[in-house]
Amino acid sequence: MFDLLREHDPVHWHGLPDGGGFWALTRYAEVSASYLDHATFLSSGGAMLGGSYRSEADTAAGRMLVSTDPPRHRLLRQQMHRAFSSEMVARVARQVESLVEAAVDRAIADGGCDFATDIGPELPAGALMVMMDIGHQDARALIDMTRRMVGYRDPGYVDQTGDERLRLAAIQMEIFEFFDELLASRRGRPGPDVISILAAAELNGRRLSEEEVLYNCMNVAVGGNETTSHTASSGLVALAEHPEQYQRLSDDAHLLDAAINEILRWSSTNAYVLRIAGRDTELAGRTIRRGDPVTLWNVSANRDSEQFPDPHRFDVARTPNKHLSYGNGIHRCIGAMLGHVELSILFKTLIDNRIEWEIDGKLERMRSNFILGINHLPVRMRRL
């Protein structure tokens, strides 16, 4: 479908029976350029399409980093960037390495595991333990909550009876309550964690409100929890389906960085982001009106042959590889470096320990068009 849209209708209007709809940008050129045009394509409508697909006001608008436009975005990002210092990244790397090695050892001892639930989530768990200053049990509980929030339309995660908006609101409130307890404890005893940093942050001389702190804690958690663990699972599948590429990577450790970028391009876990047109504009011969929802499809742009030669070939040595899996410009994922480090630790651990694996059962994907995730990935694992 995306191949046809890129060729014949790269700026496509997807109308819906209720009279609503949204624009879908599918070519690399338009997607990349739209990320950079903050005046025309606003982030304050939220990151994902809602139930009605209309440009309704997002409660996080102007509060959460991902749903904020310049100049406030720049000020908020500067404050949050302190939580992603080189020292913090190094501490996260040590914690993730410890958790991944232990999880892989358990899988080897058992002859295999469900990679999507037993190993993949240990990447964000390690990051949360350090960045939020919480224990492993709380980190895994938070991951479960954010997974249910992103997969609120997936019956494997959430009972589908009742109003879906109420289901989503209930899960979000559960996450806010989790962070509210942490925030209360940090106000009296602040530390170097992201919650303390946000609680003390000032924008133009004004402290963030409690609601703003909670929204941005959720921003950090959802952004990190859902992308790295699902990308890890997708990367494992890609290497299992292309054993010659895994052998190539195993033979040359210098390819690891390029391989992680190819896994990110190939997986495109965050399928799209939403923007709202801030003014009338013309793009590829189509007129987009002020207020129209516009979706930037990373998953399609990352397979655009105009940008990536032979885009449907998985190549661990691909270079250059300017994929859009982390976004682009000022809205490039603030945790991109951290995610890259986590994924590198995982695949380096598998390579260094000469781990062989094969898919051993039905792969189950998440029911979502926003996060291209894997719920279950049974694998057999052994050391060579």
C-alpha positions in Angstrom: 0.0 0.0 0.0 2.7 2.5 1.0 4.7 1.8 -2.2 1.6 2.7 -4.3 0.9 5.9 -2.3 4.5 7.1 -2.5 4.4 6.6 -6.3 0.9 7.8 -7.1 -0.5 9.9 -4.2 2.2 10.9 -1.7 0.0 13.5 0.0 -3.1 11.4 0.4 -6.4 12.5 1.9 -7.9 9.6 3.9 -11.6 10.4 4.4 -13.8 8.7 6.9 -17.6 8.0 7.0 -18.2 10.5 9.8 -17.0 13.3 7.6 -13.6 13.5 9.2 -10.3 12.3 7.9 -6.6 13.1 7.8 -3.7 13.7 5.3 -1.1 11.0 5.0 2.4 12.0 3.9 4.3 8.9 2.7 7.4 10.1 0.8 10.7 10.7 2.6 11.0 14.3 1.1 7.6 15.5 2.4 7.8 13.7 5.7 11.3 15.0 6.5 10.5 18.5 5.4 7.3 18.6 7.4 9.2 17.6 10.6 11.2 20.8 10.1 8.4 23.2 9.3 7.1 24.0 12.8 5.0 27.0 11.7 3.0 25.0 9.2 2.8 21.6 10.9 2.0 22.0 14.6 2.7 19.4 17.3 0.1 20.7 19.8 -2.6 18.4 18.4 -0.9 15.4 20.1 1.3 12.7 18.7 -1.3 10.2 17.5 -4.7 10.1 15.8 -7.7 10.0 18.2 -10.9 8.0 18.0 -12.7 10.6 15.8 -9.6 11.5 13.7 -10.5 15.1 14.1 -8.2 17.9 15.3 -9.7 18.1 18.8 -7.6 19.8 21.5 -5.1 17.5 23.1 -5.1 17.8 26.9 -1.2 17.5 26.8 -0.9 20.4 24.3 1.6 22.9 25.6 2.4 20.7 28.6 4.1 17.6 27.2 7.3 17.9 25.2 6.0 15.9 22.3 2.9 18.0 22.1 4.5 21.4 22.4 5.5 23.9 19.7 8.3 26.5 19.7 9.3 28.6 21.5 8.0 26.8 24.6 9.3 23.5 23.1 12.9 24.7 23.1 12.7 25.9 26.7 11.1 22.6 27.9 13.5 20.5 25.9 16.5 22.3 27.5 15.2 21.4 30.9 14.5 17.8 30.1 17.8 17.4 28.3 19.5 17.5 31.7 18.1 14.0 32.4 19.9 12.6 29.4 23.5 13.6 30.3 26.5 11.5 29.4 26.7 10.4 33.0 23.1 9.3 33.1 23.5 7.4 29.8 26.6 5.6 31.2 24.7 4.6 34.4 21.7 3.4 32.3 24.1 1.4 30.1 25.5 -0.5 33.1 22.1 -1.3 34.5 20.7 -2.4 31.1 23.8 -4.6 30.5 23.3 -6.3 33.9 19.6 -7.0 33.3 20.1 -8.2 29.7 22.9 -10.6 30.6 20.8 -12.1 33.4 17.8 -12.4 31.1 19.8 -14.1 28.4 21.3 -16.5 30.9 17.9 -17.5 32.1 16.7 -18.0 28.5 19.7 -20.2 27.7 19.1 -22.3 30.9 15.5 -22.8 29.9 16.3 -23.5 26.3 14.3 -20.4 25.1 11.8 -17.7 26.2 9.2 -15.3 25.0 11.7 -12.6 23.9 9.0 -9.9 23.7 8.1 -10.3 27.4 11.3 -11.8 29.0 14.2 -9.9 27.4 13.0 -7.0 25.3 11.4 -5.1 28.2 14.6 -5.3 30.2 16.0 -2.5 28.1 13.6 0.2 29.1 13.4 -1.4 32.6 17.1 -0.6 33.1 16.6 2.9 31.9 13.6 3.5 34.1 15.4 2.2 37.2 18.2 4.7 36.8 16.4 7.7 35.3 13.4 7.5 37.7 15.3 6.0 40.6 13.0 3.1 41.1 13.3 -0.6 41.6 13.1 -3.3 39.0 9.6 -4.4 40.1 8.2 -0.8 39.8 10.0 -0.4 36.4 8.3 -3.5 35.0 4.9 -2.4 36.5 5.3 1.0 34.7 6.2 -0.8 31.5 3.0 -2.9 31.8 1.0 0.3 32.3 2.4 2.2 29.3 2.0 -1.0 27.1 -1.7 -1.1 28.0 -2.0 2.6 27.2 -0.4 2.2 23.8 -2.3 -1.0 23.2 -5.6 0.1 24.5 -7.3 -1.2 21.4 -5.6 -4.6 21.7 -7.8 -7.2 23.4 -4.6 -8.9 24.5 -3.9 -6.0 26.8 -7.3 -4.3 27.6 -10.9 -5.5 27.9 -12.6 -4.0 24.8 -16.0 -3.5 26.4 -17.2 0.0 27.1 -16.1 3.3 25.7 -12.6 3.2 24.4 -11.9 6.8 25.5 -12.8 6.0 29.0 -10.6 2.9 28.9 -7.7 5.0 27.7 -8.3 7.7 30.3 -8.4 5.1 33.1 -5.0 3.8 32.1 -3.5 7.2 31.8 -4.8 8.1 35.3 -3.1 5.0 36.6 0.2 6.2 35.2 -0.3 9.7 36.6 -1.0 8.2 40.1 2.2 6.2 39.8 4.2 9.3 39.1 2.3 11.5 41.6 3.5 9.2 44.4 7.1 9.5 43.2 6.8 13.2 42.8 5.6 13.7 46.3 8.6 11.8 47.7 11.1 13.7 45.5 9.8 17.1 46.5 11.2 16.5 50.0 14.3 14.5 48.9 15.3 15.5 45.4 18.0 13.6 43.5 19.6 13.4 40.0 16.5 11.6 38.6 14.3 12.9 35.9 11.3 13.5 38.3 13.4 15.7 40.5 14.8 17.5 37.5 11.3 18.3 36.2 10.0 19.2 39.7 12.8 21.9 39.9 12.6 23.0 36.3 11.7 26.6 35.5 10.5 28.0 32.2 10.8 31.8 32.0 11.2 32.0 35.7 8.1 29.8 36.4 8.2 26.3 37.9 6.4 23.6 36.0 3.0 22.8 37.3 2.4 19.4 38.9 0.3 18.4 35.8 3.2 19.4 33.5 5.7 17.4 35.5 3.4 14.3 35.4 2.8 14.7 31.6 6.5 14.8 30.9 7.3 11.9 33.2 4.8 10.0 31.1 6.4 11.3 27.9 9.8 9.9 29.0 8.3 6.6 30.0 6.1 5.9 27.0 8.7 7.1 24.5 11.4 4.9 26.0 9.3 1.9 27.0 7.5 1.2 23.8 10.2 2.0 21.1 13.3 0.2 22.4 11.6 -3.1 23.5 9.5 -3.5 20.4 12.5 -2.5 18.1 14.6 -5.1 19.9 12.0 -7.8 19.1 11.7 -6.6 15.5 15.5 -6.6 15.2 15.7 -10.2 16.4 13.1 -11.2 13.9 14.9 -9.4 11.1 18.2 -11.2 11.9 16.5 -14.5 12.2 14.9 -14.1 8.8 18.3 -12.9 7.3 20.8 -15.3 8.9 23.5 -14.2 6.5 23.2 -10.7 7.9 23.6 -11.9 11.5 26.7 -13.9 10.4 28.0 -10.8 8.7 27.5 -8.8 11.9 29.0 -11.5 14.1 32.1 -11.5 11.9 32.6 -7.8 12.0 32.0 -5.9 15.3 32.5 -2.6 13.6 29.2 -3.1 11.8 27.2 -2.9 15.1 26.3 0.8 14.9 25.2 0.5 11.2 23.3 -2.6 12.1 21.3 -0.8 14.9 20.4 2.0 12.5 19.2 -0.6 9.9 17.2 -2.3 12.6 15.6 1.1 13.4 14.9 1.8 9.8 13.6 -1.7 9.1 11.4 -1.8 12.2 10.0 1.8 12.1 8.4 1.0 15.4 6.8 4.5 15.7 4.8 4.2 12.5 3.7 7.8 12.2 3.3 11.1 14.1 0.4 13.5 14.0 0.6 17.2 13.1 -2.1 19.8 12.7 -1.8 22.3 9.9 -1.2 25.7 11.4 -2.1 27.5 8.1 -3.1 26.7 4.6 -0.3 25.2 2.5 0.3 23.3 -0.7 2.3 20.1 -0.7 3.0 17.9 -3.8 0.1 19.7 -5.6 -2.4 19.1 -2.8 -4.0 21.9 -0.7 -3.9 21.3 3.0 -6.2 23.6 5.0 -5.5 25.2 8.4 -6.7 22.8 11.1 -6.4 19.6 9.0 -4.8 16.6 10.7 -1.6 15.6 8.9 0.1 12.3 9.6 3.9 11.8 8.9 4.4 8.1 8.1 7.9 7.2 9.2 7.3 3.6 8.2 6.7 4.6 4.6 9.4 7.2 4.4 12.0 4.7 5.7 11.2 2.5 2.6 11.4 5.3 0.0 13.7 4.2 -2.8 14.5 7.8 -3.6 16.3 8.0 -0.2 17.3 4.3 0.4 18.6 2.2 -2.5 16.9 -1.2 -2.6 14.8 -0.2 0.5 13.2 -3.6 1.0 16.6 -5.2 1.5 17.8 -5.6 5.1 21.5 -4.7 5.1 23.4 -4.4 8.4 26.1 -2.4 6.6 23.8 0.2 5.0 25.3 3.6 4.9 24.3 6.4 4.7 21.1 5.6 6.6 19.3 8.8 7.5 16.2 7.0 8.7 13.3 8.9 10.4 12.6 6.4 13.2 13.6 9.0 15.8 11.9 11.8 13.9 13.8 14.8 12.6 14.9 18.3 13.7 13.8 19.7 17.1 11.3 16.9 17.5 13.9 14.2 17.1 13.4 11.9 20.0 15.1 13.3 23.1 16.1 9.8 24.1 17.5 8.7 20.7 21.1 8.3 22.0 19.8 6.3 25.0 17.7 4.0 22.8 20.7 3.4 20.5 22.9 2.5 23.5 20.3 0.1 24.9 19.8 -1.7 21.5 23.6 -1.9 21.0 24.0 -3.5 24.4 21.4 -6.2 23.6 22.8 -7.2 20.2 26.4 -7.0 21.4 25.5 -9.3 24.3 24.0 -11.8 21.9 27.0 -11.6 19.5 29.7 -11.7 22.2 28.1 -14.7 23.9 27.7 -16.5 20.5 24.0 -16.9 21.0 22.0 -18.7 18.4 18.3 -18.4 18.2 15.3 -19.3 16.1 11.6 -18.4 16.2 9.8 -21.2 17.9 6.1 -20.6 17.6 3.6 -18.0 16.4 4.7 -14.3 16.5 1.9 -12.1 17.8 1.8 -8.5 16.8 0.2 -5.6 18.7 -3.1 -4.3 17.4 -2.0 -0.7 16.8 -1.3 1.5 13.8 0.8 3.8 15.9 3.3 1.5 17.5 4.4 -1.5 15.3 5.0 -3.8 18.2 5.3 -7.5 19.0 3.4 -8.9 21.9 4.8 -12.4 21.9 7.9 -13.8 20.3 8.7 -17.4 21.3 12.3 -18.3 20.6 14.7 -21.2 21.2 18.1 -20.0 22.3 21.5 -21.7 22.9 25.2 -20.8 23.1 27.3 -22.1 20.2 
